[in-house]
Amino acid sequence: GTINEDGISSQASTGYLLYGPYTHLKEGNYVLSLEGTTSSLYGTISVDIVSDRGETILLDKTVITPSAENSEINENKFLTALMFNVTDKVDDLEIRVYLDNCDKVNVQKVSVILQ
């Protein structure tokens, strides 16, 4: 992806758009929010949240497809909220956004909030 004033953008159709930040999280229930735009009417955007260098999967979800139930798409904008649980403190939380057969995707905001 390319960092710009509106977020992180991709012109590529398949591959990781973003990953990181390799941060610490304590035990608890969290909500991941992903906000952005896409001009793609096909393909998928998937999110996974991992720790332990990718060995522990905390969440793995396809969030944007033409018929995704957990996302709202309006005038090319999308907003997704996903719940996940951290059962033991993690030192290297990584959020990965993967594009499969999409074009012109821009992620403007990613947030993780403790519930």
C-alpha positions as CSV (number, residue, x, y, z in Angstrom):
1,G,0.0,0.0,0.0
2,T,0.9,3.7,-0.3
3,I,0.5,6.1,2.6
4,N,-1.2,9.3,1.6
5,E,-3.2,12.1,3.4
6,D,-6.4,10.0,3.3
7,G,-4.9,6.8,4.7
8,I,-3.3,3.8,3.1
9,S,-4.2,3.1,-0.5
10,S,-3.7,0.2,-3.0
11,Q,-4.1,0.0,-6.7
12,A,-3.1,-3.7,-6.6
13,S,-5.8,-6.4,-6.8
14,T,-4.4,-9.0,-4.5
15,G,-2.1,-8.9,-1.4
16,Y,-1.7,-7.3,2.0
17,L,-2.6,-3.7,2.1
18,L,-1.5,-3.2,5.7
19,Y,-0.1,-5.0,8.7
20,G,1.1,-4.1,12.2
21,P,1.4,-2.3,14.6
22,Y,3.0,-5.1,16.8
23,T,1.7,-3.6,20.0
24,H,0.8,-4.8,23.5
25,L,-2.8,-5.6,24.6
26,K,-4.0,-6.7,27.9
27,E,-6.7,-9.4,28.4
28,G,-10.2,-8.3,27.5
29,N,-12.9,-7.9,24.9
30,Y,-12.1,-5.5,22.0
31,V,-13.8,-4.1,19.0
32,L,-11.8,-3.5,15.8
33,S,-13.2,-0.8,13.5
34,L,-12.1,-0.5,9.9
35,E,-13.1,2.5,7.8
36,G,-12.3,3.4,4.2
37,T,-13.4,3.5,0.6
38,T,-13.4,1.1,-2.3
39,S,-14.4,1.3,-5.9
40,S,-14.4,-2.4,-6.3
41,L,-17.8,-4.1,-6.8
42,Y,-16.2,-7.6,-6.7
43,G,-13.4,-9.3,-4.7
44,T,-13.0,-9.4,-0.9
45,I,-11.3,-7.6,1.9
46,S,-10.2,-9.8,4.8
47,V,-8.9,-8.9,8.2
48,D,-7.0,-11.1,10.6
49,I,-5.7,-10.3,14.0
50,V,-2.7,-12.4,15.2
51,S,-0.1,-12.5,17.9
52,D,3.0,-14.7,18.6
53,R,4.4,-13.8,15.2
54,G,1.3,-15.0,13.4
55,E,1.0,-18.3,15.3
56,T,-2.0,-17.3,17.4
57,I,-5.1,-16.2,15.5
58,L,-7.4,-14.0,17.5
59,L,-9.7,-13.1,14.5
60,D,-9.9,-14.1,10.9
61,K,-12.8,-12.6,9.0
62,T,-13.8,-11.6,5.4
63,V,-15.3,-8.2,6.0
64,I,-16.1,-6.8,2.5
65,T,-17.7,-8.7,-0.3
66,P,-20.7,-7.7,-2.4
67,S,-22.9,-9.5,0.2
68,A,-21.0,-9.1,3.5
69,E,-23.4,-9.0,6.5
70,N,-20.9,-7.4,9.0
71,S,-20.1,-4.4,6.8
72,E,-21.9,-1.4,5.6
73,I,-21.0,0.0,2.1
74,N,-22.5,3.3,1.1
75,E,-21.3,5.4,-1.9
76,N,-18.0,3.5,-2.0
77,K,-17.4,4.0,1.7
78,F,-17.2,1.0,4.1
79,L,-17.3,0.6,7.9
80,T,-16.7,-2.6,9.7
81,A,-16.8,-3.4,13.4
82,L,-15.5,-6.8,14.6
83,M,-15.4,-8.1,18.1
84,F,-12.5,-10.2,19.3
85,N,-11.2,-11.5,22.7
86,V,-7.7,-11.5,24.1
87,T,-7.5,-14.2,26.8
88,D,-3.8,-13.7,27.7
89,K,-1.8,-10.5,27.4
90,V,-0.1,-10.2,24.1
91,D,3.1,-8.3,23.2
92,D,3.0,-8.3,19.4
93,L,-0.6,-7.8,18.3
94,E,-0.8,-7.5,14.5
95,I,-3.7,-6.4,12.4
96,R,-3.5,-7.5,8.7
97,V,-5.8,-6.3,5.9
98,Y,-5.7,-8.6,2.8
99,L,-7.2,-7.8,-0.6
100,D,-8.3,-10.5,-3.0
101,N,-9.2,-9.3,-6.5
102,C,-10.0,-5.8,-5.4
103,D,-9.0,-2.5,-6.9
104,K,-8.7,1.0,-5.5
105,V,-9.1,0.4,-1.8
106,N,-8.2,3.1,0.7
107,V,-8.2,2.3,4.5
108,Q,-8.7,5.6,6.3
109,K,-9.0,4.5,9.9
110,V,-8.2,1.4,12.0
111,S,-9.0,1.4,15.7
112,V,-9.1,-1.1,18.5
113,I,-11.2,-0.3,21.6
114,L,-11.4,-2.1,24.8
115,Q,-15.0,-2.9,25.8
